[in-house]
């Protein structure tokens, strides 16, 4: 079908000039005017004079007998009656479908695709992307803007109904009105017809006939002026092809503090609002619904089709209610459009169309991959296929490569290693396919077992020189590890696997500062595994106790650690290593409670056992609570000796995280003795090591103490920066007592610089948090480190505080709450 669109004289002139291979400057030189004049004529901003129109006619090849009509045409401009002799040259030849609604959020993509198509090196450009991302709409929008750039037209060829590669040439030929002859095939007739045509073909939905790619390559080889824009879930993979991955619409990240005008700048949000208003004119973005709309769009992966379909439900449900119901069938089966092809009626249909084109082993792998949350590695994918084939690597690599090529799986690079993920919408579809196969329980069990094995393997390396690599790997798999924990705790036959996984992750949660999460999972695992063998329960109790200690919940920490130690003592020698760890944690907890005798006793027992075992690492760790106890008794020489020995041992085993501990304690020791330069050097080295391994809790502690050193040296600006960084880490971990203490330090800095209103606000906020923690503590004692007693007195602590050696104690009604600097 051919649609005639009569452009202005300027558009006609531009098209004619390009056909003659003239630039605006070259045509201007021939006519005797400035290039800007030609530019304005082509843009419709001015009309040529009678003399200039005559010169234009001469230099664009108008026959002498046709020039008077040409001059009248040029002078009359838009709306003039077109001379019949120019009708063929002036009209736009196209069958592009009319877009029913504006295309939102694609201006940059349209410009980029247009630019690449007009590049002589990009005569074949394929728009690739997952189902529902808007490849067809983008292609049509781009093509509509190129009507003036292709003399012989822009044609849209719908290949969605075609499932036989031999019918592709026929479909293209029939779209262009080219007939087959008895002695020539459609392919040959196409090559002949298109040989001299300056034309753009839009081949839509090429994925199901992708094996016809050689035909496209042959057309381009024979037809020099031809350009082809393809939309396809999978690339054609021919040498002339250039690819343009169509991204999802833009989503806000970290949108807190955005005003409403800024929300709408994100194209996903703008599309949701526009489509919601189409069916409910009074719909508006408000401060109350903005976050819910953003969450909906994020859950839908920014896919335009999904957003359009779900936005149609805004007529009945407000955004928050939509968000709460958004999952499963609502996300996949919402039917909001009737004027589209059947495969676009629902997101499920769009994905199902792509799924049906996959080979059986590819369909199987896609369904099984749906159990992964947040991505997976090739090794993990192989584990999902191992039971069905003796050669899982070969099958998985081939099938996974196909899924990536078909844009159903997203491939990313992390540290040079490939990682894969499913868009949430495709994952929801794949979960349905997995359930239909009756494999969901089996595959989820296999998934959980894989991540249990990974965590237990990682645990062996978390106290070695390879610790950062393994911490990063566990961090990358956090969502999968959570899914595995949830499966074990909800569906496993007994509590053992859950306890094993919680115990294996304890060190990871500790180092990376996932304190509340780790404590919660470990407590649930203990509850589920009440009848499990004592060694596993003792390990989980140690994890809960250690995490509670870091959170400042010291009475709970001590209770769990003492119970863990009792179990380990009953189990005897094989558990000595774990016993040393529990004793060390108990020593640190007692130190924070200002129970110096208990701290030293636990630490010294741990040190004696470690020396007997000959384990350098565990001895290096055990020496720290001993040094802490010596420091509390002002035996600074003995404390320094312990910290030095600990640092030496950790260096010998290559544990970066371990080295940061004695450096921190030694730096604190120097600070309370007033050796600020030495303290600063030690603390800065400790902080650098914390950053290297991604440790958060001790880094916040080091930053706080280093801030105090800067404050004592009168560098208030640096102190404030250090306190701010410490606060940022503590707020992410939710450690309110420690937050209160750093706020108090910031208040003191503000006061020292004369910022009294700010200081008063910070003091008030600090004391409110201390009081809150005191009320929660009841009769328990909670403490955090600050400077020496003399330093605290000089700094003028708030009323109700009294100095006791290394600690500042706040007295609360019904509780003794020790608070201060970490």
N, C-alpha and C positions, 0 to 999 in steps of 0.2 A: 504494500500500500504506500502511496506516495502522498505527502502532505506539502502543499505549497505555502511558503511564507515569503511575502514580498518585503525585502529590507529597504532601507533608505538608499539614496544615491551614494552616500559615503560608504556604506557597507558594500555596495556593488563595486565601487571603485577599489576598495581595499582588496576584495577578492580577485578582481581583474589584475591588479598590480602584482599580487603574489603569483598568479598564474603565469605572468610574464617574467617572473623571477627578478622583480625590481624592488629596491628599497625605497622608502619615502624620500630619502636624500637624492637617489638617482632619478626618480620621477620629477622631483622638484627642479633639479638641474636642467632636465630636458624642457620643462615647461617655462623655466625662468622665474621661479619664485623660491621662497624659503621653505625648508623642510617642515617647519611648524605649520605652514599654510596647508600643506597636504595633510598633515596630522589632524588639523581642525576640520578639514572637509570630510575626511574619513570618519571622524567622530561625530559628525552632524552638527558641529558648532558654527559653521559658516558655509555659505554657498559660493561657488566659483563665479567670477564675472563672466560675461559673454565671451570676451576674448580668451580668458583662461580656459573656459569650457571647450572652446574650439581647439586650443592647443592640447588639452587633455585627450580630446577625441582623436587627434592626429597621433599622439604618442602611445595610446592604448589600443591602436589597431582598428579604429572604427572606419568603415568604408566611407568614401567621400559622399555618396548619395544618402548615407544614413546620418551624417553629422548634424544637419539641422534638427532632426528629431532628438539626437543625443543632447544637443545644447539645450533644447527646451526641457528635456528630462532633467538635466543637471541643474538648471536654473530654478525649476519649480520645486525641487526637493521632495521631502516626504509627502505622501498622499497624492502625488501626481499619477496620472494615468500612464501605465508602463507601455512603451512602444513594443509591439509584438516582436520586433526583431531582437529585443533585449530580454524577453521573458525567459528563455532557456538559460541565459547566462546569469540572470539576476535572482532566480528563485533558489531557496534552500531545498535540497533534496534530502528528505529524511522520513523515517517512520518511527522516530523515537516516541515512546509512550509519554503521555502527559503526567507529570507528578501530581498526585492528588493533594499533597500537603507539602509545605516548605521543608527543605532538608536542613536540619538543625545540627550545628556543631561540627560541620565538615568543611568550613571555608579553607583551612590550611591544607587539608587533604585534597580538596578539589584543585587548588592552585598547584600543589606538588605533582599530582597526576597529570594535569594539563601540561605542565612544564616538561615532564618526562616524555609525554607523547609527541610533543613538538620537537623533541631532540632527535636528530637524525639517527642516533644510535639506539633509539628505543621504539622501533616500529612494532614490536610485540611486547605489550605490557600486560601482566596478569595480576589482577587484584585478588589476593588470597586472604583467607580468614575463616574463622569458625562459623557455623550456622547462626544466622540471626544478627551478624555484625553489620550488615547493610552494604554488602558489596554491590548488589544490583542498583540500589538507589544512588550510590556514589558514582557508578559507571554512567548512569543515565544523566546525572547532573553534569558530569564532566563533558560528556558527548554533546549535550545541548549547548555548552559554551564554546564548542569547536565548529559550529556550523559554518562560520565564515572562513575557516582555515582549511577546509577540504572541498575543492571545487566540484567534485563529483558526488558529494553527499556523505551523510553519516547514517548508517543503517544498523538497526538493532535486530539481532537474530536470537530468538528464544529457543534454547536447546533443552530446556527442562523436560519437555515431552518426549525427547529422543533418547532411546536406550540402545540403539544399534549404531556402531561407529560408521557403518556403511551409509547411513542416512544423513550424516552430517553435511556432506557436500550437497546433497539434494535439498536439505533445509535451507542452507545458505543461498543456493541458486534460486529456489522458489521465492525467498524473501526479496531477492533482487530482480525477480521477473525473468530469470534466465531459464530457458527451456532445454531439456535434454533432446538429443537427436539420435537417430538410429545408429549412427556411426561414431558418436562421441559421447563419453560419459559425462556426468555432471561435473566431476572434478576437472576434466579437460576443458569443458565449456566455461567453467569458472575461471580457470587460468587464462583462457583466451579473452574473456570479457573484461577481466580486471587488469589486464596487462598494462594498459595505459591510463587507468583510472586513479585519480588522486582522491582516495576514499578512505573513510574510517569505518571498520566493521566492529560492532560490539557483540561479542559471542558470549551470551549469558548462560551460566550454569553448565560449565564444560566438564565438571567433575565426573559425571556418569558416562561420558564418552571420551575420557582423557586419552585413551589409546588411539584416538583420531588425531593426536598432536602432529604426526608427520604431515598430514594434509595442510595444517596451518603453516608449517615450515616450508612446504613446497609452494604455497601461494605467495609467501613473502619472497621466496627466491625468484619467482617468475614475474612478480608484479612489483616493480621498484617503487611506485608511488603509493602503494597500499600500506595502511597502518591497521593494527588489530588490537583492540582492548578486550581482554578476556576477564570474566569473573569465574572463579572456581575455588572450591574448597581445597583442591590440590593443584600444585603447579604442573605445567605441561612438560617441563624438563626437556626442552629443546634448546639448541645452542643460541638462537636469536633472542630467547626470552629474557625479559627483565621482570622482576617481581616487585610488587608493592603490597606489603602486609597491611591490611586495613585494621587499624586499632579500634578497640572499644571506645565509647565516648568518655570524655574526661570526667573523673570523679574527684571530689574533694578529699584531701588527706590532711589530718590534723586541723580540722575545720573550726575548732574552738575559737571564738572571738570574731568570726566572720560576720559582717553585717549582711542583710538580706540581698542587697545588690551584688555582693561578691558571690553569694551562693549561686545566683542565676548565671554567672559567668561560666560555670561548669556545664558543659553541653549535656551531660546525662540528666542533671537537674532541670535544665531548661526544657529538654524534650518531655520529661515527665509532666511538668507544669503545663506545657502547650497542649499535650494530649488529654490531660485531665480537664482543662478548660473547654476542650472541644465537646465534651459530653456533660460538663457541669460549669456553665459560664461564670458562676460566682466563686469557683475554686481559686485560692490564692496561697502563695507561699507566706508563711508566718513564722515568727520566732518559735512557736509551739510545735509546728510540724516540719520545720526544715531538717532537723536531725533525722527524723523518721524517713523523710523522702530520700535523703542522702544514703541512709542505711539500706533502703529498698533498692536503690540504683546499684549500690555496691554488691548487694546480694545477687543481683541479676547480672553481675560482671560488666555493667555498662553496655550491654547488648541492646541496640535500638529496638529490635523486634520484641524482646522480652519486656522492655520498659513500656512500649506502646500497649502491649497486651495487658500488662498489670495496671497501667494507669487508667485503663478503661473501667476498672473496678472502683475507681475513686468516686464514681457516681453513687455507690452504695456504702462503701467503707472509707473512713478517714485514714490518712497515712499510717498512724500508729497501729490501728487495727489491721490494716493490710500487712504491715511488717510482722505482726505477731502471727499471722496466718500464712506467711510467705514461706512455702516449702512444699516439697512433694508435688501433689496434683495442682495446687493453685499456681505454683511457679511454672509448671510444665504444660498444664492443660487449659489455662485461662483462655477463653475464646472471645476476643473482643473485636475481631475484624472479619467482615464478610466479602469485602471487595478486593481480596488478594487470592493468590493461588492456594489450592488446598494445602500444600506443604507449608504454607505460612500462616494457616489459620490459628495454630497454636505453636508454641516453642517446641513442644513435644514432636509435632509433625515435622518441623524444620530439622530437628536432630535425627528423627527417625528416617527421614529421606537420606541423610548421609550414612546412617548406620546400615541401612539396607544395601549400600554399595560395597560394604566391607566383606572381605573373605571370612569364612567361619572362624579361623583362629584369631583373626583381628577382632571380631565381635566378642569372642570369648575373653581375650585379654582386656578389652575395654571394660567389659562388665566387671572383671576381677580387679581392675585398677581403681574402681570406685571406692574400695575400702580405705584407700590412702587418703589422709587428710593433710593438706598443705604440701603435697608433692612427694616424690620418691626418687630413688636412684635406680640405675639399671639392675644392680644386684638385687634390690628389693623386688623389682618387677619379675625377675627370673624366679624368685621364690614363690610367686603366685602361680607360675606355670610348671613348676618342677614335677608335680604329681601326674601330669598328663603326657609327658614326653621324656624319653631318655636323653634328649638333647635340648634342654630348656634354653640355653644361651642363644643358639641359632634361631630357634622359633621365636623367642622373645624379641631379639634384636630386629628381625625382619618385620614382625608384626608391629612393634613399637615404632620403627621407622615409618611404616605406612601410616600409622595413626598420627604421627607428627606431620608427615607430608600432606595428610588430609585435614590438617588443622583441627583435629579433635583432641590432640594432646599438645600442650605447650612445652617447648624445650627451653631451658635456661642453662647458664653456665655459672658454676660456683667453685672458685678456686681451681679452674681448669678442668673440673669434672662435670659431665652433663647431669642435669637434674630435670625432672619432668613433673608436670602438674596438669590437672583438669580444671577447666572453668567450672564454677559451682553449678551452673545450669546443666552442663554436660554430665557432671558427676551425679546430679540428681537423676538424670535419665538413665545413666549406666547402673545406678543402684536398683532401679526398677527392673532392668534386664537381668541383673544378678539374682534378684528375688525370684523372677520368673524361672530361672534355671534351677532353683532350689539349692543354690550353693552358698547363700549368704552366710550361714552359720559356720560352715567349713572354712570359707575364705577369711572370715573375720578371725577365727581361731588361728589360722595360719599366719595372718598379719600380726596378731598379738605375740605369737611365739617368735616370729622373726625379730620383733623389736625387743623382746626380752633377751634374746641371744645377743643382739647388738649392744644393749645396755650393760650386760654382764661382761662382754668383751671390752667395752669402753672403760669400765670400772678398773680393769687391770692396768690401764695406761694413764689414769687421771692423776697419778702421783709420780709420773716420770717426765722425762724431757719432751715426750710427745703429747703432753697433756693438752696443749692449746688446740691441736688438730682434733683431738677427740672431744673436747668441750664444744668446739665449733660444730662438730658433726651432730652431737646431741642437741645443741641449740637449733640446728636446722630441722631436726626431727621432733621438736617438742610437741607439735600437734599430733603426730603419729604415736608418740609415747603416751600422751594423754588418752588417746583412743584405746591403746593397748591396756593401760591401767583400768579404764572404765570397763572394758570387756572382761578382764580377769575378775574384777570385783563384782560384776553383775552376773556373769554367765559361767565362770569356771566351776568345775566340779568341787574344788576345795580352795582354801585361801592361800595355798603355797605359792602359786605363780605371782599373785599380786604382791605378796611379801618379798619375794625374790626381786621383782622389778623395782619396788619402792626402795629396797635396800641398795640395789645397784645404782640407783639415781641419787642417793643421798649426797654423795660428794659433789656431783654436778649441781644440785639445787643449792648447796652451800656456797660453792665458788661463784656461781653466777647470780646469787642473790635472790633466788626464787623461793623465799623463805616461807611465805604463807601457803603457796601452792604445794611445796614439798611436805610441809607439816600436815596439811589437810589430807593429801593422798596417803601419807604414811599412817596417819591415825585411822583412816578408813581401812587400810590394809590390815592393821593390827586387829581391828574390830572383826573383820571378815575372817582372819586367820587365827581365831582364838585357840584352835586345837592343833596348830601347826608346830613342827619341831622347834625346840627352844632356841637353837642357834639363829634361825630366821627371825624369830620374835625379838631376840636380843639386839640384832642388827637394826631392825626397824625402830626399836625403842631408842637406840643410840641416835638414829637419824632425827626422830622427833625431839629428843632432848637437845641435840646440837642446834637445830633450827630454832627451838624455843629460846635457847640461850642468846642467839644473835638477835632475836626479837625483843629481848629484855624481859621475857616472861621466865624469871629465874627460878621461882619455886617449882613451876611445872617442869622446867628443864632439869633441875636437880633430882626431882622425883623419878623421871624417866631414866636418867642416866644411872642413878643408884640401882634401879630395878634391872637395867641392862647389865650393870657390873655384877650384880648378884647372880644372874643367869649365867654369865660368862664364867664366874668362879665355879659354879656347879658343873659346868661342862668340862673344865679342866684344861690341860696343856694345849690341845689342838686350837683352842680359841684365844691363845695368849696375845696374838697380834691385835685382834678386835678388842680384847680387854684393855690393852694399852691405850687404844684410841678413846675408849669410853672413860678411862681414868684421866686422860689428858683433858677431855671436854669437861669432866667434873671439876678438875682443877681450875680451869678457866672460869667456870660458872661460880665456884666458891670465891674466886678472886674478885669477881664483880659484885659479890654479896658482901665483900669485906670480911669474909671468913678466912683469914690468912692461914690459920693452922690447917684447916681442911684443904685449902688450895695447895699448900706445900706438901702435905702428906700424900695427896693424890698424885701430884706431879712427881714426887720423888719415887713413889712406888712404880709409876709408869716408866721413869728413867731407868730404875734398877732392872725391871723386866726387859726393857729394850736392850740394855747392854748384855744381858744374859742371852737374848735371842740373836745378838749380833746384827740387828737390822738398823742400818744407819738412818733410814728415813723416819721410822717411828721414834727413834731416839731423838732425832732433830726436833720433831714435833713436841715430844714429851718435855724437853728441856725448857720450853717457853713458860708453862705455868710455874715451874720451879723458879725461873728468873723473875716472874711476876711476883711471887710470894716474897722473894728476897728484896725486891724493890719496895714492896709495901712495908717491909720492916726496916727500910732505909739502909739495907746492906747493898749499897750500889756496886761495890767491887764484885761481890758474888753474882749479882744480877747481870752485870756486864759480861762476866765470864760465861754464864749460861747462854746468853744471846750470841756471843761470838762463836761458841762451840756449835750451836744450832745452825748458824749461818754457814759455817765451814762444812758441816755435814750435808746440808741441803745443796750446797754448791757441788759437792762431790757426786751426788746422785742426779744433779741437773734439773732439780725441781724449781722452776721459776716462782710458782705460787708459794712454795714453802719458804724460799729465800725472803719473800716479802714480809713474812711474819716476824722473824727476829730483827729485820731492819726496822720495822714499825716499832717494836718494843724497845729496841736500842735507841731509836730516835726519840721516843717518849722519855726514856731514861735521861738522855742528854738534856732534853728540854726542861725537866723538873729540877735539874742541877744548874740551869742557867747557861748551859753551853749551846747557845742558839745556832751558831754557824754549823757546828757538828750535827746538831739535831736536824737542821734544814737539809743538809746533804744526805743524811740517812733516810729521812722521810721522803725526799724527792725521788731517791732511788727506789724506795718501796712503792711509791705511787706509780712510777714508770712500769714496774713489774705487774702491779695490779691491772693497769691498762692493757698490758700485753696479753694477759690471760683472760681478760674480761671479768675480773673480780670486782664486785660492787660494794659489798658490806665493809670490808677492811679498807677499801679505797676511801669510802666516806669517812671512816675513822681517821685515816692518815691525813686527809685533807683538813679535817677539823683541828687536829693537833698542830699541823703546819700553819693553819690560820692563827692559832694561839701564839705560835712562835713569831709570826710576822707582826702580830699585835703587840707582843712584848717588846719588839724592836722598833715600834712606832710606825710601821708601814701599814697604816689602816686600809689603804686602798687594796693592797694585795690581800690583806686578811679578809676583807669583804668578798673579794673574788673567790677565794678558797672556800669560805663559808657557803657562798652561793652554790658552788659546785657540789659541795658535800650535801647541802639541802636538796638539790635536784635528785641526787642518787637516793637519799633517804625517803623522799616523797614517792619515788617510783616503787620503793620497797614497802612503804606504808609503816615505817618505824617511828611512831609518834613520840616516844620518850626521847629518842635521839634527835628528832626534829626539834622538839622543845629546847633541847640543850644548845643546838646550833643557833636557833633563834635568839636565845639568851646571849650568845656570843656576839651575834650581829647587833643586838640592841646595845651591847656595851661599846662596840665600835661606833655606832651612830651617836651615842651619848658622848664619847670621847671627842667626836668632831663637832659637837654642838647641835646636832640634829635632834633636838629634844622631843618634838611630837612623834617622829619616826621611832625613836628609842622607846618612848612610852608605849606605842602600839605594839612593838616587838616584844617588850617585856610582858605586856598583858597577854599576848597570844601565847608566849612561852609558858607562862604560869598557868594559863587555862589548860594547856595540854598536859602539864605536869599534874595538875589537880585531877584531870580526867583519868590519867593513868593510875593515880593514887587511889581513886574510888574503885577502879577495877581491881586493884591489887589486893584489897582487903587487908589482911595481916601480913601479906608477903612483903619482902624487901626487894626492891629493884634498884640497881645502881648502874652508873656509867661514869667513865673516867673524866677528870678534868686535870687541872695543873696541881702543883704542890699546894700544901696548905697556905704557905706564905703568899703564893701567887693569888690564890682565891681570895684571901683576905684583902690584898691590895686592890683587887678588881671590884670589891664591893658587891658581893652577891646579894640577891634579893632578900627581903625580910623573911624569916622562917627558915633560912638556910644556915647550916653551921658546918664548919670545916672539920673534917676528920681525916688527916693524912692526905691520901690521894683523892679522897671523895668529898663530895658535897652532899649533905643529907637534907632532904626536905621532909618536914614532919607534917603528916596529914591526920585528920581525926580518924582514929581507929586503924591507922596503918603507919608503918615506918617505910617511907618510899625514898630510896636513895637515888638521886638524880644528878645530872651534870653532864660534863663532856664525855663523849665516847672515848 
